[in-house]
């Protein structure tokens, strides 16, 4: 067995998040080893997105802790940023850069080669939009650009919030294949999803919340 299977890329212990009197997350605990895919499932409003935001450090839990490769996760930590690639609903793009420039800058800034950019553009059907600014993209194209932003940079933990949204049948098939490829190379994946077919195709474990 490869050594990276023995390492917990992500550890969540006793995570609680409250908004006033509303308890969104209550004592959530789980681990995601390297080379494994964990899917967060639950009804709308159950706290799936809040959980992912806490994992990447964009939100602070009221209690509990999040460890990324054994270290507490803070969004401002350069080490965490180099380890974690995330596509959440509130992802920001460089407004004055074209699609291809945005992806090349991300690859370069994270110490990776720019060569994968062309391949990822093709895989996600963004070739024709490569010279467009993000503001001119459709909602579906922006979602695909968010995914592309993860796949052009080095990563050991991939965090995705309903990545199947606004993808057609072909796009969802590609996503399932790509996630399996990520797993095979030792990347840990934590994702929230409502797509039963995608979950069945890729999940090594399921984290049920709000049930």
Secondary structure, DSSP 8 states (H G I E B T S, - for coil): --GGGGSEEEEEEEEEEEETTEEEEEEEEEEEETT-EEEEE--TTSSHHHHHHHHHTSS--SEEEEEETTEE--TT-HHHHHHEEEE-TT----TTSBHHHHHHHHHHHTT--STHHHHHHHHTT-GGGTTSBGGGS-HHHHHHHHHHHHHTS--SEEEEESTTTT--HHHHHHHHHHHHHHHHTT-EEEEE---HHHHHHH-SEEEE---
